[in-house]
């Protein structure tokens, strides 16, 4: 008998094949349902059966045991670099920790802190981590703090290649911007703009989008950087290009104090109010994070069909929260999920989101597990204009995740969805299948040696750290920028 573990990683089993599980989440015409002791049957890249054991002929059956088979997660703010934001949670303010360029660094000339090979590797490694966590569709995001200016089409061609080799469905577009924030010697922070450079970045992003239209795993997205680094001109041209291309636009806004203060100084408004006045709020717009959105801002989102990308874990790490998940849903705002940090653990994000929602509302009934699973699957898919991903139904793409409910670290199962979200992390992901292909199984990812890659990632990250003093205000030594949690013991022994 052929075992699931015998299927070569990165391949599709031949013909029509079935996997059985103790629990399956099925999408039916009547809504989402739980199936006990059922089967999923896959042929090529499509699901052809979800439900009770299949009575038709199959080439192979794989019994997965005490697992939950669910639609693969859709991550609309998926980290695609080695997460430098982790360095800021115990070290602040950001402008003193290399998170905003100092004037002296701008004057000497910003430079790329990674080689082209390192840029390609970090996306490959980050994509593999997404698959380890049951994420089958992703819209990657990366920091521009360590870049010369914006992202390049060459690195995104490499990212598209990596996604196809690993087996990850992605929406890609190099980030571009018209300006950046600069810390002056007196500690004040100002915005500076270079419109021509921003337009050049947009044109390159448009060319990239046109090149990758029609690919099965790679779709285009336009990704202007944070709203405070963009001008009205570049945002107008972005939205027009997105309409012509038929692709989404992701723009970070209503996410923090520096942005709020900068936009108020530049335009006398909040970010959503500014875009609304420009006529640029629409249903193509994906807007992380909305944690500082005003009541009027949220109403503008609701009136214009904007999708909010909720990133609970990174918001909580910064002491923030969406206010609130339940309220936005009641207003008719589509709320999808993103991870936006390391680890890219959507299960942990759902748990954190549920806790934040209940704390903000002061009400345990403010949300349920199903609300967050739907946000992590259905709502993200709908924001991308897709009804064949984020679901597990006949005719849908064979994008699914398998979670081990028998993991020794988990509590006994009461309900599989509640037990997964409130009693586990993404580390119980046993397999990830994308487009009918086995992309990840038992911690191994197709096309990459994760043990060797983890060592390479650490070395690359250490190299980046060594450059932090160059772009940190007053250029202090690394030990001052990132002091140890506890003082180091001289001599190394007690």
C-alpha positions as CSV (number, residue, x, y, z in Angstrom):
1,X,0.0,0.0,0.0
2,X,1.4,3.4,-1.0
3,X,1.7,5.8,1.9
4,X,1.2,9.5,1.8
5,X,4.9,9.9,2.9
6,X,5.9,8.0,-0.2
7,X,4.6,10.7,-2.6
8,X,7.6,12.6,-3.9
9,X,7.6,16.2,-2.5
10,X,6.8,18.8,-5.2
11,X,4.7,16.4,-7.3
12,X,1.0,15.6,-7.9
13,X,-0.1,12.0,-7.5
14,X,-1.2,10.6,-10.8
15,X,-4.9,10.4,-11.7
16,X,-7.7,10.8,-9.2
17,X,-6.6,10.3,-5.5
18,X,-8.2,10.5,-2.1
19,X,-7.1,11.6,1.4
20,X,-9.2,10.7,4.4
21,X,-9.3,12.4,7.8
22,X,-11.1,12.4,11.1
23,X,-12.3,16.0,10.3
24,X,-12.7,18.0,7.1
25,X,-14.0,21.5,6.6
26,X,-16.3,21.5,3.5
27,X,-17.7,24.4,1.6
28,X,-21.2,23.6,0.4
29,X,-24.0,25.6,-1.3
30,X,-25.6,25.9,2.1
31,X,-22.4,27.2,3.8
32,X,-19.3,25.9,5.6
33,X,-19.7,22.5,7.2
34,X,-17.7,20.0,9.3
35,X,-17.4,16.5,8.0
36,X,-16.4,13.7,10.3
37,X,-14.6,10.7,8.9
38,X,-14.7,11.9,5.4
39,X,-12.6,12.1,2.2
40,X,-11.2,14.7,-0.2
41,X,-10.7,13.6,-3.7
42,X,-8.3,15.5,-6.0
43,X,-7.6,15.3,-9.7
44,X,-4.9,17.4,-11.2
45,X,-5.2,20.9,-9.6
46,X,-8.9,20.6,-8.6
47,X,-11.0,19.1,-5.8
48,X,-13.7,16.8,-7.3
49,X,-15.2,15.5,-4.0
50,X,-15.5,16.6,-0.4
51,X,-17.6,14.8,2.1
52,X,-18.4,11.2,3.0
53,X,-16.1,8.4,1.7
54,X,-16.0,8.6,-2.1
55,X,-17.6,5.6,-3.9
56,X,-16.0,6.1,-7.2
57,X,-12.7,4.8,-8.5
58,X,-9.4,6.3,-7.4
59,X,-5.8,5.5,-8.2
60,X,-4.7,5.8,-4.5
61,X,-6.2,6.4,-1.1
62,X,-4.2,8.0,1.8
63,X,-5.5,7.7,5.4
64,X,-4.3,10.7,7.3
65,X,-5.7,9.7,10.7
66,X,-6.5,12.2,13.5
67,X,-6.1,15.3,11.4
68,X,-8.2,18.3,10.3
69,X,-8.1,19.0,6.5
70,X,-9.0,22.6,5.9
71,X,-8.8,25.2,3.1
72,X,-5.3,26.6,2.8
73,X,-4.8,30.0,4.4
74,X,-4.7,33.2,2.4
75,X,-2.1,35.6,3.8
76,X,-2.5,39.1,2.4
77,X,0.5,40.6,4.2
78,X,3.0,37.8,4.2
79,X,6.5,38.5,5.3
80,X,9.0,37.9,2.5
81,X,12.2,38.9,4.2
82,X,14.1,38.1,7.4
83,X,12.0,39.9,10.0
84,X,13.8,43.0,11.3
85,X,10.7,44.2,13.1
86,X,11.3,41.6,15.8
87,X,14.3,43.7,16.8
88,X,12.1,46.7,17.7
89,X,9.7,45.2,20.2
90,X,12.0,45.5,23.2
91,X,14.0,48.4,21.6
92,X,12.6,51.8,20.9
93,X,12.0,54.4,19.7
94,X,12.2,53.2,16.1
95,X,14.1,56.2,14.8
96,X,16.9,55.4,17.3
97,X,17.0,51.7,16.2
98,X,17.5,52.0,12.5
99,X,13.8,52.0,11.6
100,X,14.0,55.5,10.1
101,X,17.0,56.8,8.1
102,X,19.1,59.5,9.8
103,X,20.1,62.6,7.8
104,X,23.7,61.5,7.8
105,X,22.9,58.2,6.1
106,X,20.8,60.0,3.5
107,X,23.6,62.4,2.7
108,X,26.2,59.6,2.3
109,X,23.8,57.7,0.0
110,X,21.6,54.8,1.0
111,X,22.8,51.5,-0.3
112,X,21.5,47.9,-0.7
113,X,22.4,45.9,2.4
114,X,21.8,42.6,0.7
115,X,23.3,41.2,-2.5
116,X,20.9,40.1,-5.3
117,X,21.6,36.5,-4.3
118,X,20.7,37.3,-0.7
119,X,17.5,39.1,-1.8
120,X,16.5,36.0,-3.8
121,X,17.3,33.6,-0.9
122,X,15.4,35.5,1.7
123,X,12.2,35.3,-0.3
124,X,12.7,31.6,-1.0
125,X,13.2,31.0,2.7
126,X,10.2,33.1,3.7
127,X,8.0,31.4,1.2
128,X,9.0,28.0,2.6
129,X,8.1,29.2,6.1
130,X,4.6,30.2,4.8
131,X,4.1,26.6,3.5
132,X,5.3,25.2,6.9
133,X,2.3,27.0,8.4
134,X,-0.4,25.9,6.0
135,X,-0.4,29.1,4.0
136,X,-1.2,28.3,0.4
137,X,-1.8,31.8,-1.1
138,X,0.2,34.9,-0.1
139,X,0.7,38.5,-1.0
140,X,4.3,39.1,0.2
141,X,5.6,42.2,2.0
142,X,9.1,43.3,2.9
143,X,10.8,46.2,4.6
144,X,12.4,49.0,2.6
145,X,14.5,50.2,5.5
146,X,17.6,48.2,4.4
147,X,17.1,48.9,0.7
148,X,18.6,51.6,-1.4
149,X,15.1,52.8,-2.3
150,X,12.5,50.4,-3.6
151,X,12.3,46.7,-4.6
152,X,13.5,45.6,-8.1
153,X,11.8,43.6,-10.8
154,X,14.9,41.3,-11.0
155,X,14.4,40.2,-7.4
156,X,10.7,39.7,-8.0
157,X,11.3,37.6,-11.1
158,X,13.4,35.5,-8.8
159,X,10.6,35.5,-6.2
160,X,8.1,34.3,-8.9
161,X,10.5,31.5,-9.8
162,X,10.9,30.5,-6.2
163,X,7.1,30.4,-5.7
164,X,6.7,28.1,-8.7
165,X,9.5,25.8,-7.6
166,X,8.3,25.6,-4.0
167,X,4.6,25.4,-4.9
168,X,3.1,28.5,-3.4
169,X,0.4,30.7,-4.9
170,X,1.4,34.3,-4.8
171,X,0.4,37.8,-5.7
172,X,3.6,39.7,-6.4
173,X,4.7,43.3,-7.1
174,X,7.9,45.2,-6.3
175,X,7.3,47.9,-3.7
176,X,7.9,51.5,-4.8
177,X,7.6,54.9,-3.2
178,X,8.0,58.6,-3.9
179,X,9.6,59.5,-0.6
180,X,10.8,58.5,2.8
181,X,11.1,59.6,6.4
182,X,14.3,61.1,7.7
183,X,15.5,61.8,11.2
184,X,17.2,65.2,11.6
185,X,20.1,65.7,14.0
186,X,17.7,67.4,16.5
187,X,15.5,64.3,16.5
188,X,12.7,65.6,14.4
189,X,11.3,63.4,11.7
190,X,10.5,64.8,8.2
191,X,9.2,63.4,4.9
192,X,11.2,63.9,1.8
193,X,10.1,63.1,-1.7
194,X,11.6,62.3,-5.1
195,X,8.6,62.1,-7.5
196,X,10.6,61.0,-10.5
197,X,12.1,58.1,-8.7
198,X,8.7,57.0,-7.5
199,X,7.2,57.1,-11.0
200,X,10.1,55.1,-12.3
201,X,9.4,52.4,-9.7
202,X,5.7,52.4,-10.6
203,X,6.5,51.9,-14.3
204,X,8.8,49.0,-13.4
205,X,6.0,47.5,-11.3
206,X,3.5,47.8,-14.1
207,X,5.9,46.1,-16.5
208,X,6.4,43.3,-14.0
209,X,2.6,42.9,-13.6
210,X,2.1,42.7,-17.3
211,X,4.7,40.0,-17.6
212,X,3.1,37.7,-15.0
213,X,-0.5,38.0,-16.0
214,X,-2.1,34.6,-16.8
215,X,0.4,32.5,-14.8
216,X,-1.4,29.8,-12.7
217,X,0.6,30.3,-9.5
218,X,1.9,33.9,-9.9
219,X,-0.5,36.8,-10.2
220,X,0.3,40.6,-10.3
221,X,-0.3,43.1,-7.5
222,X,0.7,46.8,-7.3
223,X,2.3,47.5,-3.9
224,X,3.0,51.2,-3.3
225,X,4.8,51.5,0.1
226,X,3.4,53.1,3.2
227,X,0.9,55.9,2.5
228,X,3.1,58.6,4.0
229,X,5.8,57.8,1.4
230,X,3.5,58.3,-1.6
231,X,2.3,61.4,-3.4
232,X,-1.1,62.0,-4.9
233,X,0.3,61.6,-8.4
234,X,1.8,58.2,-7.8
235,X,-1.3,56.9,-6.1
236,X,-3.6,58.2,-8.9
237,X,-1.4,56.4,-11.5
238,X,-1.3,53.3,-9.4
239,X,-5.1,53.0,-9.2
240,X,-5.5,53.7,-12.9
241,X,-2.9,51.0,-13.7
242,X,-4.6,48.5,-11.4
243,X,-7.9,49.1,-13.1
244,X,-6.2,48.5,-16.5
245,X,-4.4,45.4,-15.2
246,X,-7.4,44.0,-13.2
247,X,-5.2,43.5,-10.2
248,X,-5.3,44.5,-6.5
249,X,-3.5,47.3,-4.8
250,X,-2.1,47.0,-1.3
251,X,-1.3,50.2,0.6
252,X,-0.4,50.3,4.3
253,X,-2.3,53.1,6.1
254,X,-4.0,54.0,9.3
255,X,-1.4,51.9,11.0
256,X,0.6,54.1,13.4
257,X,1.5,57.4,15.0
258,X,4.3,58.4,12.7
259,X,2.1,58.0,9.6
260,X,-0.9,59.7,11.2
261,X,1.2,62.7,12.2
262,X,3.0,62.9,8.9
263,X,-0.1,62.7,6.8
264,X,-1.8,65.3,9.0
265,X,1.2,67.7,8.5
266,X,1.3,67.1,4.8
267,X,-2.4,67.1,3.9
268,X,-4.4,68.1,7.0
269,X,-6.3,64.8,7.0
270,X,-6.1,61.2,8.0
271,X,-4.8,58.8,5.3
272,X,-8.2,57.3,4.5
273,X,-9.7,60.8,4.3
274,X,-6.9,61.9,2.0
275,X,-7.4,59.0,-0.4
276,X,-11.2,59.4,-0.3
277,X,-10.8,63.0,-1.3
278,X,-8.7,61.9,-4.2
279,X,-11.4,59.4,-5.2
280,X,-9.0,56.5,-4.7
281,X,-10.8,54.3,-2.2
282,X,-12.3,51.3,-3.9
283,X,-12.8,47.5,-3.8
284,X,-9.4,46.8,-5.3
285,X,-7.7,48.4,-2.3
286,X,-6.2,46.1,0.4
287,X,-5.4,48.2,3.5
288,X,-3.3,46.9,6.4
289,X,-3.7,47.6,9.4
290,X,-6.5,50.1,10.4
291,X,-5.4,50.1,14.0
292,X,-5.5,53.9,14.2
293,X,-8.4,54.4,11.9
294,X,-11.0,56.9,13.1
295,X,-14.8,56.2,13.1
296,X,-15.0,58.3,9.9
297,X,-12.1,56.4,8.3
298,X,-13.9,53.1,8.9
299,X,-17.1,54.4,7.4
300,X,-15.1,55.5,4.3
301,X,-13.8,51.9,4.1
302,X,-17.3,50.5,4.4
303,X,-18.7,52.9,1.8
304,X,-16.1,52.1,-0.8
305,X,-15.6,48.4,-0.4
306,X,-12.0,48.6,1.0
307,X,-10.6,45.4,2.5
308,X,-8.9,45.7,5.8
309,X,-6.0,43.3,6.3
310,X,-5.9,42.5,10.0
311,X,-2.5,41.4,11.4
312,X,-3.3,40.6,15.0
313,X,0.1,39.4,16.1
314,X,2.2,42.3,14.9
315,X,-0.4,44.7,16.1
316,X,-0.4,43.2,19.6
317,X,3.4,43.1,19.7
318,X,3.3,46.9,19.1
319,X,0.7,47.4,21.8
320,X,-2.1,48.0,19.3
321,X,-5.3,46.3,18.3
322,X,-8.0,46.6,15.7
323,X,-11.0,48.4,17.2
324,X,-12.6,46.1,16.6
325,X,-12.8,43.0,14.5
326,X,-16.5,42.6,15.5
327,X,-17.3,46.2,14.8
328,X,-15.7,46.3,11.3
329,X,-17.6,43.1,10.4
330,X,-20.9,44.7,11.7
331,X,-20.2,47.7,9.5
332,X,-19.9,45.5,6.4
333,X,-16.1,45.9,6.0
334,X,-14.4,42.8,4.7
335,X,-11.7,41.8,7.1
336,X,-9.0,39.5,5.8
337,X,-5.8,38.3,7.7
338,X,-2.1,38.8,7.3
339,X,0.8,37.6,9.3
340,X,3.3,40.4,8.6
341,X,6.0,39.1,10.9
342,X,8.0,36.0,11.9
343,X,7.0,33.3,12.4
344,X,4.3,33.5,9.7
345,X,1.9,31.5,11.9
346,X,-1.7,32.0,10.9
347,X,-3.0,29.8,13.6
348,X,-1.3,32.0,16.2
349,X,-2.6,35.1,14.5
350,X,-6.1,33.8,14.6
351,X,-5.8,33.0,18.4
352,X,-4.2,36.4,19.0
353,X,-7.0,38.1,17.0
354,X,-9.7,36.4,18.9
355,X,-8.2,37.4,22.2
356,X,-7.7,41.0,21.1
357,X,-11.3,41.2,19.8
358,X,-12.7,40.0,23.0
359,X,-10.5,42.3,25.1
360,X,-11.3,45.4,23.0
361,X,-15.0,44.7,23.2
362,X,-14.9,43.5,26.8
363,X,-17.2,40.7,25.6
364,X,-16.4,37.0,25.1
365,X,-19.1,36.7,22.5
366,X,-17.5,39.4,20.3
367,X,-16.2,36.7,17.9
368,X,-15.9,32.9,17.4
369,X,-13.3,30.6,16.0
370,X,-15.3,30.3,12.7
371,X,-15.1,34.1,12.2
372,X,-11.3,34.1,12.2
373,X,-11.0,30.9,10.1
374,X,-13.3,32.5,7.5
375,X,-11.2,35.7,7.6
376,X,-8.0,33.6,7.0
377,X,-9.5,31.8,4.1
378,X,-12.7,33.0,2.4
379,X,-12.4,36.7,3.0
380,X,-8.8,36.9,1.8
381,X,-9.8,35.0,-1.4
382,X,-12.7,37.3,-2.0
383,X,-10.5,40.4,-1.6
384,X,-8.3,39.0,-4.4
385,X,-11.4,38.4,-6.6
386,X,-11.2,34.6,-6.3
387,X,-13.9,32.1,-5.3
388,X,-11.8,29.0,-6.0
389,X,-9.2,29.4,-3.3
390,X,-9.7,29.7,0.5
391,X,-12.4,27.1,0.1
392,X,-12.6,23.3,0.1
393,X,-15.3,22.5,-2.4
394,X,-16.0,20.6,-5.6
395,X,-14.4,22.6,-8.5
396,X,-12.2,24.6,-6.2
397,X,-8.4,24.7,-6.5
398,X,-6.7,21.8,-4.6
399,X,-5.1,24.2,-2.1
400,X,-5.4,22.7,1.4
401,X,-3.7,22.3,4.7
402,X,-3.6,19.2,7.0
403,X,-3.3,19.8,10.8
404,X,-2.3,17.1,13.2
405,X,-4.8,16.9,16.0
406,X,-2.9,14.1,17.7
407,X,0.2,16.2,18.3
408,X,1.3,15.5,21.9
409,X,1.5,19.2,22.7
410,X,-2.2,19.7,22.0
411,X,-5.1,19.3,24.3
412,X,-7.7,16.6,23.4
413,X,-10.1,17.7,20.7
414,X,-13.5,19.0,21.6
415,X,-14.2,20.7,18.2
416,X,-11.4,20.5,15.6
417,X,-11.5,24.2,14.6
418,X,-11.7,25.5,18.2
419,X,-9.0,23.1,19.3
420,X,-6.7,24.2,16.4
421,X,-7.1,27.9,16.9
422,X,-7.2,28.1,20.7
423,X,-5.0,25.1,21.5
424,X,-2.3,24.9,18.9
425,X,0.1,26.9,16.7
426,X,1.0,26.5,13.0
427,X,3.7,24.0,14.0
428,X,1.0,21.3,14.0
429,X,0.7,21.7,10.2
430,X,1.5,18.2,8.8
431,X,1.1,18.9,5.1
432,X,0.4,21.8,2.7
433,X,-1.0,21.0,-0.8
434,X,-1.1,23.7,-3.5
435,X,-2.7,23.3,-6.9
436,X,-2.9,19.5,-6.2
437,X,0.9,19.3,-5.5
438,X,2.5,18.2,-2.2
439,X,4.4,21.4,-1.3
440,X,5.2,20.6,2.3
441,X,5.0,17.5,4.4
442,X,6.2,16.8,7.9
443,X,8.4,19.9,8.0
444,X,10.1,19.3,4.6
445,X,9.4,21.7,1.8
446,X,9.8,20.9,-1.9
447,X,12.9,22.3,-3.5
448,X,14.7,23.6,-0.3
449,X,16.7,22.0,2.5
450,X,15.2,23.8,5.5
451,X,17.9,22.9,7.9
452,X,20.6,24.3,5.7
453,X,18.4,27.3,4.8
454,X,17.9,28.1,8.4
455,X,21.7,28.3,9.0
456,X,22.0,30.5,5.9
457,X,19.2,32.7,7.0
458,X,20.9,33.3,10.4
459,X,24.3,34.1,8.7
460,X,22.5,36.6,6.4
461,X,20.6,38.1,9.2
462,X,23.8,38.6,11.2
463,X,25.4,40.3,8.3
464,X,22.4,42.7,8.1
465,X,22.7,43.4,11.8
466,X,26.3,44.5,11.4
467,X,25.2,47.3,9.1
468,X,22.5,48.7,11.4
469,X,24.8,51.4,12.8
470,X,25.1,52.9,9.3
471,X,21.4,53.7,9.2
472,X,20.7,54.5,12.8
473,X,20.6,58.0,14.2
474,X,23.9,59.1,15.8
475,X,25.4,55.7,14.6
476,X,25.8,54.0,18.0
477,X,27.4,50.6,18.3
478,X,25.2,47.5,17.7
479,X,25.2,46.6,21.4
480,X,23.6,50.0,22.2
481,X,21.0,49.7,19.4
482,X,20.0,46.2,20.5
483,X,21.1,45.6,24.1
484,X,20.8,42.0,25.5
485,X,17.7,41.1,27.5
486,X,19.9,40.7,30.5
487,X,23.5,42.0,30.9
488,X,26.1,39.5,29.7
489,X,28.0,37.7,32.4
490,X,31.7,38.6,32.2
491,X,33.8,35.5,31.8
492,X,30.8,33.4,30.8
493,X,30.6,31.4,34.1
494,X,29.1,31.9,37.6
